[in-house]
Amino acid sequence: MDLGALEQILADQRKELVERDRSALIDRVEEGLIHLDSHLAQVVIGVRRSGKSTLCQAAALRSGRPFGYVNFDDERLVSLRGEELNAVLETLYALNGRFDLLFLDEVQNIPEWNLFVNRLLRQGMHVLVTGSNAKLLSGELATHMTGRYHAIELFPLSFGEFCASRGIDPTDKTTLAAGLRRQALGDYLRQGGFPELLSEGPSAPGYARALIGDILERDIRQRLRQRSVAPIRAVADYLLGIVPTIPKPSTLNARLALGRAPKTISAYIEHLKRAYLLIALQKWSRKPHLRIRNEKLYPVDVALMGGGRLANPDENVGWRLETVVLIELLRRHRPFLDEVFYYQENRAEADFVVCRGNETVAVIQVSADIGTPKAREREFRGAIAAAKATGCPEATLVTLHERGEETREGVRVRIVRAQDWLVR
């Protein structure tokens, strides 16, 4: 590429970055997980449009350090080759002077990008990277980066961040604040946490459907080099319509009449997980080899449930609340390498068991409504069974409206409202 043209492109990108209005941006907890002085590449991963680029831009700008920036998701750079990356670096130096922090956005578009990043790391450059999930989340990243990276997982906005976007203080104990959080939770359960929906509104037509299509086309079909996205789209739409669910590939194939082998359906599901459309939980067991069976699937955000169709206010609220609680657990625990499982044994079920090594640190049961004796007994039975089996002295039951505490069979069960638990 001509150096003059390259300089113009990078200058345009820098101007757009620096002049962007950030007055309405929301502080993300994950920004604190980015270590700009690390000798490891900081790789931000997560579903498309969860705010990865914005997070990295905020971290670089707030550092107050000089840095280089290039966004490879630019049609003017589509023909750039791996051997031209050094010319990109030289041009960045010409525009910005000396810097030791480099932010590479959507870098996976360039062949052999990993060799370039590894060389910069050896030379002492601090590198911040984002990119499409199908490539940055695969085993290839660990292979190409040879362990020289720190992954930061970014989900769509948490409920606390959603409240902040509306000017609601999650720590305010007043009746007004509690009422506003309750109202916001109803919207959050329907709309989800994709940042762009804050401005587009909960009824933005086709947003989630377009996002699903974008992920399937750009993160999966192109990688698999398939002619059509239709078969995997059928699997994605079906699963997103029934999540949370434990899928059986053979049943999926028969129900959708795809004419594919079960192992092909399993491969489709694996790619949907890599692209963060789906999150998989393993079943809790003391025997590691039993954990790989019967994975339970959830969407990465409730906006994707039903294949992206906007829900009615009371539609599937229990499953939506369960999904929101799971994503919050992952957000809180995965940075510490904790694992989240589901529990199912002897007709007793608990939604989530959180383990740190061999220790169970939390048992979480989720139910939108425990107003009837039958529902209350079912949820308590599952929570107590999971706590006893895993050696946890207490359990938490997250509901929409009820609060309290009960001790049964030596297990303390705390009942908390979702609007309080989600912002603690």
Protein Blocks (a to p, Z undefined) as FASTA:
>chain_A
ZZklmmmmmmmmmmmmmmpcfklpccdfklmmpcfkbcbdcddeddehiopmmmmmmmmm
mnopacddddfbbfklmmpcfklmmmmmmmmmmmnopafbdcdehklmpghklmmmmmmm
mnopacdddddfklmmmmklmmmnnopaccdddddddfklmmmmnopafkbcbfklmmmm
mmmmmmmmmnomafklmmnopklghklmmmmmmmmmmmmmmmnopabfklmmmmmmmmmm
mpccdddfklmmmmnonopafklmmmmmmmmmmnomaccdddddfblklmmgoiacddfb
fklgghlpacdfkgoklmmmmmmmmmmmmmmmmmnopacddddeehiacfbdcdehjbcf
bdcdddfblkbfklmmmmmmmmmmmmmmnopabdcdddfkbgcdddeehiacddddfklm
mmZZ
